[in-house]
Amino acid sequence: MAKVLLVDDEKRMLDLMALYLRPHNYICRKAANAKEALSFLETEAFDIVLIDVMMPDMSGWELCQQIRKNSDIPMIMVTAREQKEDIVKGLKLGADDYVTKPFDEEELLARMEALLRRTEPANQIEINGLLWNEEKFELSYNYNVIKLTPKEFAMLGYFMRKPNQVFTREQLIELIWGYDSQTEGRTVDSHVRNMREKIRQAGFPIDSYFKTVWGVGYKWLMNL
């Protein structure tokens, strides 16, 4: 299942695209303008963005350019403008593909699937909706981003990559802070506590997966 951000100033077109995509296991988020789209992108994780060109205040071309400054998320321009120079402009500004309206449903789906296959992260772990993405340096639950510190993120990655393995506090200090660090065990406990609380607040049942091994360290359970 992938999450797509639909950006178009026409409500009818937003509803139509969502109607096409939802039966094919896409979670659809609708943005009526570029400003709203940028706001969504700041707080949520998406797999792909479909952008209309002709919008008030900020065009799809400008939006594409703004997104590409900070993200490599796949983008497809979906627009009635079919002139060659428009297509070339969109691609040069950072779009990955270009589909003209009225579009064929099957062609749009095929282009989206092909793009998602090509841009699939090489190193990510997904457990019951919790997605640890090393390439994007991002943790999300049901596509909502959970903000961790770099050390919390790295620590969680070790746990999720090696389920059922007990990591002692000493091992975690060496892995995260470095062999020569003066970090103490209570610092590890503090990071673990903060990480656990952030994930719990996001709605993920962290206490069912992440366990304290009293007197030793911590571990992530597998196959619940």
Sequence and secondary structure as in RCSB ss.txt:
>XXXX:A:sequence
MAKVLLVDDEKRMLDLMALYLRPHNYICRKAANAKEALSFLETEAFDIVLIDVMMPDMSGWELCQQIRKNSDIPM
IMVTAREQKEDIVKGLKLGADDYVTKPFDEEELLARMEALLRRTEPANQIEINGLLWNEEKFELSYNYNVIKLTP
KEFAMLGYFMRKPNQVFTREQLIELIWGYDSQTEGRTVDSHVRNMREKIRQAGFPIDSYFKTVWGVGYKWLMNL
>XXXX:A:secstr
 EEEEEE S HHHHHHHHHHHGGGTEEEEEESSHHHHHHHHHHB  SEEEE S  SSS HHHHHHHHHHH    E
EEEES   HHHHHHHHHTT SEEEESS  HHHHHHHHHHHHHHT  SSEEEETTEEEETTTTEEEETTEEE   H
HHHHHHHHHHHSTT  EEHHHHIIIII TT    HHHHHHHHHHHHHHHHHTT  HHHHEEEETTTEEEE    
